[in-house]
Amino acid sequence: MVIECKDLSFDKTFGEIARRLAKYKGEVNAKGKRDELKRHIDRCVDLENSRDELSQFVGFQIEKIERVLLFSGITPIQFSKAMQEHNIVTCTFDSISKQYAFEYES
C-alpha cells in the first residue's frame, strides 16, 4: 500500500473545499505543474514499475501496489470520479482498520 495522509480539517467553507478539490484531479496544468493527486499517482506508478527492486529492498515479494489516500475525516474528494479513474482507494483514519482489517493505535 502506498498511503498518502491528508489532514483536511481546515477546509470549512464551500470555497475552501472547492479549492482543495481542484488540486485533486490527477492533472498537469498548462505550465507543466502536477496537482497533488497527479504527484501521488506518479509516485505510485514509479513504485509499480520498480516492484522487483522494491521487493528486494523490503525482503519479500510485492505482488501489487495499492494506491491509498488517507484523510483525517470525510471529504468530498473521496467521492470524486478522479479517485475511481485512477484506481485510488480513499478512507479516513476512523475507517481504515475496518477497510483493511487491521488494528492501529490512535
N, C-alpha and C positions, 0 to 999 in steps of 0.2 A: 504494500500500500504506500502510495506517495501522498502524504497528507499535508495540506497547507491549512494553517489555522488562521481564522479571521475573527476579530472582535468588532462587531458592528453595532455595539450598544450605543454608540454616539449618534447614530443615524436616527433622528426622531421625526423630522418633518418630511413631508412628501418630496420636497426639493432635495433634501439630503439623500433620501432613499433613491430618487431618480438619478442623482449624480453617481451614486455608488453602482447602480445597475448599469449605467453607461460604461463603467470600467470593466464590466464582466460580460463582454460579448464574444470574446475569443477572436479579436480582430487586430489588424495592424492599421494605424491611421495613415493619412496621406504623407506624413513626414517620416514614415517607417517605424514609428514607435508602437511597440506592442502594448496592449492593455493588460490589466492584471490577470485576467483569465488566460490570455494567449501566452503569457510568460509561464504560467503553471502548466499549460498544455505542452509547451516546448520542453520544459524540464522533464515531464513525463515521457515524451517522445524520445528524448536523449537516453533516458534510462531503459525504455523499451528496446531501443536499438543497441543497447550495451548490456543486455541481460547476461551474457556469458561472463563478461568482466565483472559485473555486479555480483553474480553468483560466486565467482571465485573470491571476491572481496569479503562477502558475508559468510562464506563457508558452507553454503547449501544452495541447491538448485532453485533458481527463481523461475517459476512456470508462467506467472502472469503478473503484470503491473496493474494495480487498480488505482485509478485517479480519484482522489477524495478531496473535497473542500469541507473543512470542519468549522462551523460557525458557533459563536457564543450563544446565539439564540435564533429563533425562526426569523428568516429574512425572505423577501420576495425573490432574491437571487436563486434560492432553492427551487423555485417553480418556473424559472426561465427556460425557454426552449434551448438555449445555448448549452445548458448542462446535459440535456439529452443528446444534442447534436454532437457533442464532444466526449460522450461516454464518461461523464463525471458524476460520481456519487456525492450527494450532499447530505450532511447530517449536522446535528447540534451536539454540544458536549453532553446534554442530557440523554440523547437518543443513540449515541454511538455504541454504547455497551449492548443495547438491545439489538441494534442492527448487525453487529459483528460478533455477538455472543461472547464477549469477554468482559472482565470487570476491571475497573480502574478506580483509583482513589482520587477524590477531588480535594 
